[in-house]
Amino acid sequence: MRIEISIKLQMLTLYDDSGGVIARYGVSTAVNGTGCEKDSGCTPVGAHIVRAKIGGGCATNSVFVGRRSTGEICTPESVAAFPDRDWILTRILWLSGTEVGKNRLGNVDTMQRYIYIHGAPESVQMGAIGSHGCVRMKNNDVIALFDLVAVGIRVYIHNG
């Protein structure tokens, strides 16, 4: 299996080993566009893998800070109270770049930038840019993806 994320289409596609489509999900990538530099707020492009899966078994809308569940459950009221918070919810697929000098090591290391595929509040529009660099998904979609993939799955993020 492999994952492809199209920035242009704001779409994540999960493929089987024969290239058949298993699932497609709308996503939301960075408002700052694509780029691999630290502190850019951009979504990194190129070849990656899922280095870690975090949050298995947590409730839908569980809030994560520093990749740990806080015990909070995100509600519309909490989103309204903290509108500028970068909500990381439900599940985390932590990405690691595989292309040295492009998205791995040095000033361009995807993992050191804490770039994830993760759940987002229901109010976040999918199919439109809006994240701080991560790939946001609807909570039910990220749970489904999380349950289908294994650590080490290849992830390719591109502008097409």
Sequence and secondary structure as in RCSB ss.txt:
>XXXX:A:sequence
MRIEISIKLQMLTLYDDSGGVIARYGVSTAVNGTGCEKDSGCTPVGAHIVRAKIGGGCATNSVFVGRRSTGEICT
PESVAAFPDRDWILTRILWLSGTEVGKNRLGNVDTMQRYIYIHGAPESVQMGAIGSHGCVRMKNNDVIALFDLVA
VGIRVYIHNG
>XXXX:A:secstr
 EEEEETTTTEEEEE TTS EEEEEE B BTT B  STTS  B  EEEEEEEEE TT  TTEEEETTEEEEEE  
HHHHHHSTT    EEEEEEEEE SBTTTBSGGG TTTTT EEEE  TTS TTS  BSSSEEE HHHHHHHHHH  
TT EEEEE  
